[in-house]
């Protein structure tokens, strides 16, 4: 068979272009925010199971232990994808920050209130909301000032007629630094997230006193179920990289399906243990308890009405200057 030179060259160059294009796609790096502990589990699973490569991206995780700092880092361009509570995304939207919400990562309230063994709460036996009355005058640790954890504590305080001025907020970071702050008596309570629940249960060094994951909390917080978490990118980045956004979403869907399959619990736990990064006694047991308590919460997609409920509760508690419409910030 004879080939004309021009045809052969065109065919060869076309094949090279396709190969280079596929290679570039495979090497496209997306930098996600992560946290110590269970963290950004959907992306961790995607890395280990090859879902990132399957959709043509390379996933990188950057540990940033507080959501407001993660939002700032994403807006500055040092990471691509913010991951954290919807409260922080709503605050960004209220400030006219140019963000696009592309996914969830988790959908139900992730924070809970833990008390130190020496913390006395006179109304604790009343359960929620009565126990919150005893928070008055206490030092409460939150991940960072202005974080979703702080906003949710303020929501709890409002439920019993208290305000932020009735407590002292202290920034204590993620569980790896919040737990020592609590057990050393630097704060009385911490509004924190997994694996602190496993740490309290295994190490007997604290106790959970309000757990929204079990339906304890203000009605406004319960209304956020389905939209408590967000993954967000800069709006211009989303507009310039629609295929990458679509790939991220496919990758998260694959991880969601993998984690949701009970047959994969052991493998998911194995992945979590590899990336747990907490230097504590019985760390493997802590990881398993925390995963069992929260595995149903790791979902790729959230509900816009539930995200709106987050913003509306913040407006009601005067944490936002006015009503914020979340729908335009959520990519369809």
N, C-alpha and C positions, 0 to 999 in steps of 0.2 A: 504494500500500500504506500502511495506517495503522499507526502505532506507538503503543502506550500509553506514557504518560510514565514510569511506574515501570519498565516493561520496558526502555525505551530508556536510562534512567539506569543501570539495573543492567548492561546490556550495555556501555555506554560506560565505566562505572567498572571493570568487569571487564577490558576491553581495556587501560585505563590501568594497572591493577594488573599485568597480564601484561607490559606494556611496561616498567614500572618494575622489575619483578622481573628481567626479562631484562637490563636495563641494570645493575642491581646485581650480577647474576651476572658480567657482562662486566667490571665494575670491581673485582671481588674481587681484592685484591692478596695475593700470596704471596711472602714474602721468603726467598730461598735463600742459603745460604752458598756462596761461591766462593773460588777460590785464583788467584794469578797463574799464568801458563802455560796448560796445557791445562785445568786447573780443572774446573768443573762443566759439562762439555761437553754433556751431554744437555739441560740447561736453556738453554744458549747457543744450541744448534741450535733448540730449541723457540721461543725468542724470535724468531729470524730467519726461521723457516719458518711462523710463525703458529700453531703448535700450541697455545700458551697460550690465545690468543683462541679457537681452535677448540673448546676444552673449557670455555670460560667463565671463565678466570682471567687475571690480569695478573701475569706473572712479573717479579720484581725480584731482581737478584743483588747481594749485599754481599760484598766481598772481605775475608775474615778468614783470614790466612795460616797459622793453626795450628788443628788440630782441637779440642784442649781449650778454647781460647778460643771457638771456634765453638759448642761444647756449652754453655758458660757463657752465651754471648750468647743462644742459643735458649731456655735455661731461664729467662733473665731477661725474655724476651718481646721482645727487640729484633730478632730475626729469627724466622721461623716454622719453617724447615727446616734442621737441622744436616746437614752433608755431610762425611763423613770415614771414617777407618779403623774397623773394627768393634771394635778394641781400646778405643777411647775410649768407644764405646757400651757395651761390656761393663763397663768401669770405672764408668760412670754407673749401670748396672743394679745393680752390686755395692754402690753407695752408696745404693741405693733411690731414685734419681732417677726421677721419674714420666715416663718416655719411652715412646713407641711408635715402632717401626721400621716405616716405610711403604714403603721402597724401598731400592735399592742405589746406583746411579750408577756404580759400578765393582765388579767381582766378584773379581778376582785381585789378588795382592800388587802394590802400586803403587810401593813404596819400593825403592831399590837403593843400594848402597854405592859411592861414588866417592872416589878418592884423588887428591891433588894431584900434579903432575908431579914435585915434589921429595920426595914421601912415599915412603920406602923400606920395603918389606915383604919381609922375608927369606924368608917362606914363600909368596910370591905365586904362584910357579910350580906349587905343589901344587894350586891351585884351591880350591874349597870342599870340605871345611871347613878344610883346612890353612891357607889364607890368614888365617883369623880368629886364629890363634895370634899373628900379628904385630900384632894390634890392641892387645896389652897395652902399657900405658903411653902410648897415643896419646890425643890430643884428638879426640873424635868430635862433629861437629855434627849436631844433630837439630832438627826444626822448633820444638819447644817441650819443656821438661821435662815428663815425664809423657805424652808424645804416643805415638801408634802407632809412629812411627819409633823412639823410644827403646825401647819394649817389644820391637820386633822385633830390635834390636841385642842386647838382653839375651838373647833367644832364641838368636841366633847364638853369643854368647859361651858360653852353657851347653852348646852342642854340642861345644865343645872344652875343657870343664872350667874356663872362666873365669867371672867374675861382673862385675856392674856396677862393683864396686870396683876392678877391674883397668884401667879406662879413666876418662877424664874427659869427661863429657857437657857440651856447650855448646849453648845455644839459639841457633840461627842463622836461624830463620824459613824462609820459602819459598825456591824456587830463586833468585829475584831478589836475595835477600840472602845465601843460603847459598853461592852460587857465588863471590861476591867474598871471603867469609870463607875459603873454601878456597884460592883462587888467591893471596890475600895472605898465606897462611901462618898465619892465626889459628887454624885447626884443621888436623888431618892428614887427616881423612876426613869425609865427610858422608853421612848416611843421608837421602836426599832423593827427589824424584819428578820426572817430566817437567815442563819440558823440559830438565832438567840433562843428560840423555843426549845430546840434540842439541847442547847447548852444549859438552860434552866432545868430541864427534866433530868438530864444525865448527871450534871455536876451539882445539882441541888443548891445552887448559889443564888437563885432568884425564882420568882413565880409570876405567871401571867395573871393580870388583874382585869384587863379589858382586851378581848380578842374579837375584832370585827369579822374575822373569818368564820366565827361561830354565830354570827348574827348579833353580836354585842356592839352597840354604838348608836349614834344619832340616826334618825330616819333619813336624814340627808345623806349620810355616809352609806347607808344601805342602798339608797337609790343609785349609788355609783357602781354597783355590781354590774359587771359587763363592760365597764369603761374606765377602770381605775388606773390602767397603765397605758403608756404610749411609747412608740418609737417615732422620733421626728428627725427631719433633715431640714437644711436650708431650702427655702422655696425655689430659689434659682438653681440650686443643685438638682432638685427633683425635676425641674423643667428641662435642664440640660442633659439629664441622664434617665430618661423614661425606661429604657431597657434594663438598666441596672436596678431601678426601683422595682420593676416587674420581677426581676430575678431574685431580689431580696425577699419579696413576698412569696414567691414559689418555694424558696428555701425554708422560710419560716413555716409555711403550710406543711412541708415534708417533716419538719421537726415536731410540729404540733401533733401530726398523725402518729409519729413514732412514739412520743411520750405518752399519748393518750391510750396506747395499746397496753393493757396490763401485762401482756407477755414480755414487754420490753422494760419492765421496772428494774430488773437486775442489771441490764445493760446501762440504763439511764443512771442508776446508782453508781455503777462503775465509772461512768464518765464524770459524774459529780465528784466522786472521791479523788479522781485524778486532778481536778481543778479546784478543790475545796479551799486550799491555801490558808487554813486555820491551824495554828500550832497549839493544840490543846489536848489534854488527856482524853482518850476515848473519842477521838475525832471521827472515826468511821461510824460509831454508833450515833453520834450527834448528826452526822450527815444523813443517815438513814431516817432518823426520826423527822428531821426537818423536811426531807423530800416527801415522806408519806403525808405529812401535814399540809403540804402545799402543791403537790404534783398536779392536782386538778386545776390549778390557777394559771399554768403556763399555756397561753393560747396566742395564736398568731393575730387574730382579728378582734377588735373591740366594737362596742356599740356606741354610735354617735349620741343617741339620747342619754346614755349613761355618762358619757363625757360631758355633755351639757349639764347634767345634774351636778357634776363636780364644780363646774364654773358657777352655776347658780347658787350653790351652797356657799361658795367663797364670796360671792357678791352680797348675799344675805348677811354674812358675818363681817362685812366691810373689809374683806381681805383683797377685794378688787375695787377699782374706782367706780365701776358701773357694770351693767350686764355685758357679758362677752358671748358672742355667737361663735361656737366652736365648729359648726358644720363647714364653713368655708375653708378652714385650716386642715380638714381631713380629706385626703385624696380618695376619690371613689374607687 
